[in-house]
Amino acid sequence: MVVFSTDYQRLVNSYAREEISRDGIEWTIANFFKLMIVVGSENFKGNVRNWVFKLLETRPGVELIHKITLCREWFFVREGHCHFDYGERSVFIDLRVNRERFGFKNWEKILFEVPFEIILAHELIHLLDALLNLEKALSDFQTSPDLLSRFFPNKEELKAITGLDSVYDPLLPLVEVKDETGKKGIYSFTAVSENSFLAAYGLPLRTKYDDAATDEEKETERRLKQIHVGSLLTIIVENCKHRRQKAVLAH
Ligand SMILES: [Zn+2]
């Protein structure tokens, strides 16, 4: 797991909570739906539409949807193993995907389910990167990150998930990142990333690419919860007994 600096967390959180400007939102919505061609059942089409509206309730969602719309290019959304296909310019979403993850929130490890709209946002970020600079997106997709290659398979995934880009941009804030050995790297912070969506929802940030909760982890979590609930119940029962005894004594 990458340990993100407080600088990084502060940037992600403050961006996610920035006030949303709704100027031109009707134009964005009307044109975005003309460019996005959803292929699949009526149920799938309805779901995708609802996810887009949910994304538009968030600060990073408004920016992401607006930027894609400005590119004025068609793209597809299809059902299938979650990924972005550069050749077909298609976003694939799997309705049976494992969305359970572990993460730290207020220092507490929690098991949570990633909302579908955030999975869609992740793939739409790959789409936007491809629309803005296909050559860079493809090259990033084929290159390991300089520092965090144990956690992210390539630069494009690192950027889509964390917003960290190794290309220096004078207009963007710089963030220092450390790996587990203490080795440091400097990255440009691009605001729209999966983590800014997770921050907007108050969910733990994603710290690695492969982070779906395994069955073994889920089982451990369930057992721990049962023990926790079990011991809580014992305490409540003991307290009641104690109170009853006191009540008996008082009368
Ligand atoms: Zn991805």
Boltz pocket constraint, residues with backbone or C-beta under 6 A from the ligand:
constraints:
  - pocket:
      binder: B
      contacts: [[A, 122], [A, 123], [A, 126], [A, 157], [A, 160]]
      max_distance: 6.0
